[in-house]
Protein backbone atom coordinates (compact mmCIF):
# COMPACT_ATOMS: atom_id res chain seq x y z
CA UNK A 1 0.00 0.00 0.00
CA UNK A 2 1.43 3.39 -1.03
CA UNK A 3 1.12 6.06 1.64
CA UNK A 4 2.62 9.21 0.13
CA UNK A 5 3.60 10.44 -3.32
CA UNK A 6 5.86 13.45 -3.68
CA UNK A 7 7.38 15.02 -6.79
CA UNK A 8 10.39 17.29 -6.33
CA UNK A 9 12.02 19.44 -8.97
CA UNK A 10 15.79 19.45 -8.77
CA UNK A 11 18.17 22.26 -9.73
CA UNK A 12 18.26 20.95 -13.32
CA UNK A 13 14.94 21.54 -15.18
CA UNK A 14 15.42 18.24 -17.04
CA UNK A 15 15.38 16.20 -13.80
CA UNK A 16 12.73 15.31 -11.21
CA UNK A 17 12.78 13.16 -8.05
CA UNK A 18 9.76 10.94 -7.35
CA UNK A 19 9.39 9.81 -3.72
CA UNK A 20 6.82 7.50 -2.16
CA UNK A 21 6.44 5.52 1.05
CA UNK A 22 5.24 1.94 1.47
CA UNK A 23 4.69 -0.22 4.52
CA UNK A 24 6.22 -3.32 2.92
CA UNK A 25 9.60 -3.97 1.39
CA UNK A 26 9.64 -4.41 -2.37
CA UNK A 27 12.21 -5.87 -4.68
CA UNK A 28 12.60 -2.69 -6.76
CA UNK A 29 11.75 0.98 -6.88
CA UNK A 30 10.66 1.66 -10.47
CA UNK A 31 8.92 4.54 -12.26
CA UNK A 32 7.60 4.13 -15.79
CA UNK A 33 6.98 7.47 -17.47
CA UNK A 34 6.40 9.16 -20.80
CA UNK A 35 4.78 12.17 -22.39
CA UNK A 36 1.25 12.77 -21.13
CA UNK A 37 -1.50 11.22 -23.25
CA UNK A 38 0.95 9.00 -25.14
CA UNK A 39 0.77 5.32 -24.33
CA UNK A 40 2.55 3.11 -23.67
CA UNK A 41 4.81 4.81 -21.14
CA UNK A 42 8.11 4.60 -22.98
CA UNK A 43 10.77 5.20 -20.31
CA UNK A 44 11.72 3.44 -17.11
CA UNK A 45 13.86 4.69 -14.22
CA UNK A 46 15.14 2.70 -11.25
CA UNK A 47 15.97 3.88 -7.75
CA UNK A 48 16.22 2.50 -4.27
CA UNK A 49 14.24 2.15 -1.05
CA UNK A 50 15.52 3.04 2.41
CA UNK A 51 14.13 1.34 5.50
CA UNK A 52 13.10 3.57 8.43
CA UNK A 53 11.61 2.93 11.86
CA UNK A 54 9.03 5.52 12.86
CA UNK A 55 8.79 6.79 16.42
CA UNK A 56 5.84 7.68 18.56
CA UNK A 57 3.14 5.59 20.17
CA UNK A 58 2.79 3.35 17.11
CA UNK A 59 6.30 2.38 16.03
CA UNK A 60 6.41 0.76 12.60
CA UNK A 61 8.76 0.13 9.71
CA UNK A 62 8.35 2.11 6.49
CA UNK A 63 10.24 2.09 3.19
CA UNK A 64 10.95 5.37 1.41
CA UNK A 65 11.42 4.90 -2.34
CA UNK A 66 13.27 7.49 -4.42
CA UNK A 67 13.66 7.46 -8.20
CA UNK A 68 15.29 10.21 -10.27
CA UNK A 69 13.81 10.96 -13.69
CA UNK A 70 16.29 12.41 -16.18
CA UNK A 71 16.28 13.85 -19.72
CA UNK A 72 12.86 15.49 -19.27
CA UNK A 73 11.80 18.29 -21.59
CA UNK A 74 10.86 21.47 -19.67
CA UNK A 75 7.25 22.52 -20.27
CA UNK A 76 6.07 19.02 -21.31
CA UNK A 77 3.59 17.08 -19.22
CA UNK A 78 4.46 13.54 -18.17
CA UNK A 79 2.41 10.58 -17.09
CA UNK A 80 3.94 8.17 -14.60
CA UNK A 81 3.33 4.89 -12.87
CA UNK A 82 5.43 3.59 -10.02
CA UNK A 83 5.89 0.32 -8.22
C-alpha positions, 0 to 999 in steps of 0.5 A: 500500500502506497502512503505518500507520493511526492514530486520534487524538482531538482536544480536541473529543469530536465530532472525530477525526483519521485518519492513515495512511502510503502509499509512493505519492502519491495524488490525494486523501486521503479517509475515508468513514465512518458509524455502525457496522453501518449501510451505506452509509457516509454521510459523506465527509471530505477531507484532505491528504497531506504528502511526507516523505523518511525517513532511515537506511540505506534512504532512501525517500519516504512520504506521510502522509495526514491527514483530520479527521472532524467532527460525530461523536456521542460514545459512538457507534461508527463504521465507516470506509474510507479511500483 
